């Protein structure tokens, strides 16, 4: 079984409203929509993150949006590399999106999207 899995293709996140979620991921985080998403019978979007994707699913959410840990590192989350954490901080500040710094000691932060999905961003210059 060793070596059977070759890579990571996408992570899916449940959202209440695709338009609102896309505004966050595209306009605040700068991700690009993949227009090849077929009609799957429910609203959603595919967003490119390098060679991987985030799939937004506008379906009933089985998880509560309330009562999540204030620090996203204590919750399920997706983690991303970036070159410049300060650029992201400026974008989050402009959009009024709160965040917490990583407790690991590395240059990283956690924030939540409009549906309270936790996201981690790790600065790794030249990756």
TORKOL-933987 format. One line per field, with one value per residue: residue number from 1; x, y, z of N, C-alpha, C, CB in turn. Coordinates in steps of 0.2 Angstrom, whole numbers, plus 2048, in hexadecimal, padded with zeros to 3 digits. Glycine has a CB too. Example, Ala and Ser with C-alpha at 12.3 -4.5 7.8 and 13.67 -1.06 7.14 Angstrom:
BEGIN
i <- (1  2)
n_u <- (842  840)
n_v <- (7E4  7F5)
n_w <- (827  823)
ca_u <- (83E  844)
ca_v <- (7EA  7FB)
ca_w <- (827  824)
c_u <- (842  840)
c_v <- (7F0  800)
c_w <- (827  827)
cb_u <- (839  846)
cb_v <- (7EA  7FD)
cb_w <- (82D  81D)
This chain:
BEGIN
i <- (1  2  3  4  5  6  7  8  9  10  11  12  13  14  15  16  17  18  19  20  21  22  23  24  25  26  27  28  29  30  31  32  33  34  35  36  37  38  39  40  41  42  43  44  45  46  47  48  49  50  51  52  53  54  55  56  57  58  59  60  61  62  63  64  65  66  67  68  69  70  71  72  73  74  75  76  77  78  79  80  81  82  83  84  85  86  87  88  89  90  91  92  93  94  95  96  97  98  99  100  101  102  103  104  105  106  107  108  109  110  111  112  113  114  115  116  117  118  119  120  121  122  123  124  125  126  127)
n_u <- (804  80B  80E  803  7FA  7FB  7FB  7F2  7E3  7D7  7CE  7BE  7B2  7A4  798  78D  788  78D  791  795  79F  7A8  7AB  7B3  7BE  7C3  7C4  7C9  7D3  7D9  7D8  7D5  7C7  7C2  7BC  7B8  7AF  7A2  790  78A  77E  77C  77F  790  7A2  7B2  7C2  7D3  7E2  7F1  7F6  7EC  7DB  7CE  7BE  7AE  79F  78F  784  779  780  787  78E  790  790  792  79B  7A7  7B9  7C2  7CF  7D5  7DE  7DB  7D0  7C9  7D1  7D7  7E8  7F3  801  80A  813  814  80F  80C  806  7FA  7F4  7F2  7E8  7DE  7DB  7D7  7CB  7C4  7C5  7C7  7D6  7E1  7F2  7FD  801  80C  818  81D  81C  80D  7FB  7EA  7D9  7C8  7BC  7AD  7A3  7A8  7B2  7C2  7D2  7E3  7F2  802  812  81E  82B  831  82D)
n_v <- (7FA  806  816  816  821  830  83E  84D  853  85B  865  865  871  875  882  88F  898  89A  8A5  8AF  8A8  8A6  8B3  8B6  8AC  8AF  8BD  8C2  8B8  8B6  8AB  8A1  89D  88D  88A  87E  877  86B  86B  866  864  86C  87C  883  884  882  885  88A  885  886  877  871  870  879  874  87C  878  87B  876  86E  871  866  869  873  885  88D  88F  88A  888  896  898  892  888  87E  877  86E  871  878  87A  885  88A  899  8A8  8B4  8B9  8C5  8CC  8C5  8C8  8D5  8D5  8CE  8D6  8E2  8DC  8DA  8CE  8C4  8BC  8B0  8AE  8A1  895  88D  893  895  8A0  8A3  8A3  8A1  8A2  8A4  8A0  8A7  89D  898  88E  888  88F  88D  897  896  89D  89B  89E  89D  890)
n_w <- (800  802  7FB  7F3  7F2  7E9  7EA  7EE  7EA  7EB  7F8  800  804  80E  80A  80D  804  7F4  7EC  7F6  7FC  7F2  7EF  7FB  7F9  7EC  7EB  7F7  7FB  7EE  7E6  7D7  7CD  7C7  7B8  7B3  7BA  7BB  7B9  7C7  7CD  7D9  7E0  7DF  7DF  7D7  7DC  7D8  7DF  7DD  7D7  7DD  7E3  7EB  7EE  7EF  7F7  7F6  800  80C  81C  827  832  841  83F  84A  85A  857  859  85E  859  84A  849  852  84C  83F  830  820  819  812  808  807  800  806  815  81A  810  80E  81B  81A  810  817  821  81A  815  821  828  835  83E  845  84B  848  854  854  852  846  837  834  832  838  831  82E  822  81B  81F  82A  828  82C  828  825  822  81D  81D  812  80A  7FA  7F7)
ca_u <- (800  80F  80F  7FD  7F7  800  7FA  7EC  7DF  7D3  7CA  7B8  7AF  79D  796  786  787  793  793  798  7A5  7AC  7AE  7B9  7C4  7C5  7C5  7CE  7D9  7DC  7D8  7D2  7C1  7C3  7B6  7B6  7AA  79C  78A  789  777  77B  784  797  7A7  7B9  7C7  7D9  7E7  7F7  7F4  7E7  7D5  7C8  7B7  7A9  799  789  780  778  786  786  792  78E  795  793  79E  7AE  7BF  7C4  7D5  7D4  7E3  7D7  7CB  7CA  7D3  7DC  7EE  7F6  808  80B  81A  814  80A  80A  801  7F3  7F2  7EF  7E2  7D9  7DA  7D2  7C4  7C1  7C5  7CC  7DA  7E6  7F8  7FE  804  811  81E  81F  818  807  7F5  7E3  7D3  7C2  7B8  7A6  7A0  7AC  7B7  7C8  7D7  7EA  7F7  809  817  824  82E  834  82A)
ca_v <- (800  80C  819  816  828  833  845  850  856  861  864  868  875  877  889  891  89C  89A  8AC  8B2  8A4  8A7  8BA  8B5  8A8  8B2  8C4  8C3  8B4  8B6  8A4  8A1  898  888  88A  878  873  86A  86C  860  864  870  881  882  887  87F  88A  887  887  883  872  86E  874  879  874  87E  875  87E  870  86E  870  861  86B  87A  88B  890  88B  887  88B  89D  897  88D  882  879  875  86C  877  878  87E  888  88E  8A0  8AB  8BA  8B9  8CC  8CE  8C2  8CB  8DC  8D3  8CC  8DD  8E6  8D9  8DA  8C7  8C2  8B7  8AF  8AC  89A  894  889  897  897  8A6  8A0  8A5  89E  8A6  8A0  8A2  8A9  898  896  889  88B  88F  88F  899  895  8A1  897  8A2  899  889)
ca_w <- (800  802  7F5  7EF  7F2  7E6  7EA  7F1  7E4  7EE  7FE  7FF  80A  80D  80B  80D  7FE  7F0  7EA  7FC  7FD  7EC  7F1  7FF  7F7  7E6  7EC  7FD  7FA  7E8  7E2  7D0  7CC  7C2  7B5  7B0  7BF  7B7  7BD  7CC  7D0  7DE  7DF  7E2  7DB  7D8  7DD  7D7  7E4  7DA  7D3  7E1  7E3  7F0  7EC  7F3  7F6  7F9  802  813  820  82D  838  843  83E  850  85F  854  85D  85B  855  845  84A  856  849  838  82B  81A  81A  80C  808  803  800  80A  81A  81B  80A  810  821  817  80C  81C  825  816  815  828  82A  83B  83D  84B  849  84A  85B  853  852  83F  834  832  836  836  831  82D  81D  81D  821  830  827  82E  823  827  81D  820  819  810  805  7F5  7F7)
c_u <- (804  80F  809  7FA  7FD  800  7F3  7E9  7DB  7D0  7C4  7B5  7A8  79C  78F  784  78D  795  797  79F  7AA  7AF  7B4  7BF  7C7  7C8  7CA  7D4  7DD  7DC  7D4  7CD  7C3  7BC  7B4  7B1  7A4  796  789  782  776  780  78B  79C  7AE  7BE  7CE  7DE  7ED  7F4  7EE  7E1  7D2  7C2  7B2  7A3  793  783  77E  77E  784  78A  78F  793  797  797  7A5  7B3  7C0  7CB  7D4  7D8  7E0  7D1  7CD  7CC  7D7  7E2  7F1  7FD  807  811  81A  80E  807  805  7FA  7F0  7EF  7E8  7DC  7D7  7D5  7CB  7C1  7C0  7CA  7D0  7DE  7EC  7F9  802  80A  818  820  81A  812  801  7EF  7DE  7CE  7BE  7B1  7A2  7A3  7B0  7BE  7CE  7DE  7EE  7FE  80E  81D  827  832  832  829)
c_v <- (806  80F  819  81D  82C  83B  847  854  85C  85F  868  86C  876  87E  88A  895  89D  8A1  8AF  8AE  8A5  8AE  8BA  8B2  8AB  8B9  8C6  8BF  8B3  8AF  8A5  89B  894  888  883  874  872  86B  865  860  868  876  880  885  882  885  887  88A  883  87D  86E  872  874  879  877  87B  878  879  871  86D  86B  864  872  87F  88E  88C  888  88B  892  89C  891  887  87D  876  872  872  874  87C  87F  88B  894  8A3  8B1  8BB  8C0  8CF  8CB  8C6  8D2  8DA  8D2  8D2  8E1  8E3  8D8  8D2  8C6  8BC  8B6  8AD  8A5  89A  88F  88C  898  89D  8A3  8A3  8A1  8A3  8A1  8A4  8A4  8A4  895  890  88C  88A  891  891  899  899  89C  899  89D  892  887)
c_w <- (800  7FB  7F0  7EE  7EF  7E7  7ED  7EB  7E6  7F5  7FD  805  809  80E  80A  807  7FA  7EE  7F0  7FD  7F8  7ED  7F5  7FC  7F0  7E8  7F2  7FC  7F4  7E4  7DC  7D0  7C6  7BE  7B2  7B5  7BB  7BC  7C1  7CF  7D7  7DD  7E2  7DD  7DC  7D8  7DC  7DC  7E2  7D6  7D7  7E0  7EA  7EC  7F1  7F1  7F9  7FA  809  817  826  833  83A  841  845  855  85C  859  85A  857  851  846  84E  853  842  834  825  81B  813  80D  805  804  805  80E  81B  816  80C  816  81F  814  811  81F  821  815  81C  82A  830  83A  844  848  84C  850  85A  853  84B  83D  831  835  834  836  82F  827  81F  820  827  82F  829  829  826  821  820  81B  818  80A  800  7F4  7F0)
cb_u <- (7FB  816  814  7F8  7F4  800  7FB  7EE  7DB  7CD  7CE  7B2  7B3  799  79A  784  784  791  78D  794  7A4  7A9  7A8  7B6  7C1  7C0  7BF  7CA  7D7  7E3  7D4  7D7  7BB  7C6  7B6  7BC  7A9  79C  783  78F  775  77D  781  798  7A9  7BA  7C7  7DC  7E5  7FC  7FA  7E9  7D1  7C9  7B5  7A8  79A  786  783  772  788  788  79A  78C  792  78C  79A  7AF  7C5  7C5  7DB  7D4  7E9  7D5  7C6  7C5  7D7  7D8  7F3  7F1  80D  805  81C  815  80C  810  804  7F4  7F7  7F4  7E3  7DC  7E0  7D5  7C5  7BA  7C7  7C7  7DF  7E2  7FE  803  7FF  810  824  81D  81D  806  7F4  7E2  7D4  7BD  7B7  7A2  79E  7A7  7B7  7CB  7D6  7ED  7F4  80B  819  822  833  83B  824)
cb_v <- (800  80A  817  811  82B  832  848  854  851  862  868  863  87C  873  88D  895  8A4  896  8B0  8B1  89C  8A7  8BE  8B1  8A1  8B2  8C8  8C1  8AD  8B8  89F  8A0  89C  881  88F  874  877  862  86D  861  85D  86C  888  87B  88E  87A  88F  889  885  880  86D  86D  872  880  86C  886  86D  884  869  86A  877  85A  86C  87A  890  892  885  889  886  8A2  896  890  885  87D  87B  867  87C  879  87B  88C  88A  8A5  8AD  8C1  8B6  8D1  8CB  8BB  8CD  8DF  8CD  8C7  8E1  8E6  8D2  8DD  8C2  8C1  8B8  8AA  8B0  897  890  885  893  891  8AA  898  8AD  899  8AC  8A0  89D  8AC  893  894  887  887  893  889  8A0  88E  8A7  88F  8A8  899  888)
cb_w <- (806  805  7F1  7F3  7F8  7DE  7E4  7F7  7E0  7E9  804  7FD  80B  812  805  813  800  7E9  7E9  802  7FD  7E5  7F3  805  7F5  7E1  7ED  803  7FD  7E8  7E7  7CB  7CB  7C4  7AF  7AF  7C5  7B5  7B8  7D1  7D2  7E5  7E2  7E4  7DC  7D3  7E3  7D0  7EC  7DF  7D2  7E8  7DE  7F5  7EA  7F2  7F8  7F4  800  815  822  82B  836  84B  839  854  861  84D  85D  861  85A  83E  84D  85D  847  835  82F  814  81F  808  805  806  7F9  805  820  81B  804  812  826  812  808  821  827  80E  812  828  824  841  837  850  84C  844  85F  84C  855  83A  830  833  834  83C  82B  832  817  817  81C  835  81F  835  81D  82B  81B  820  81C  810  807  7F6  7FC)
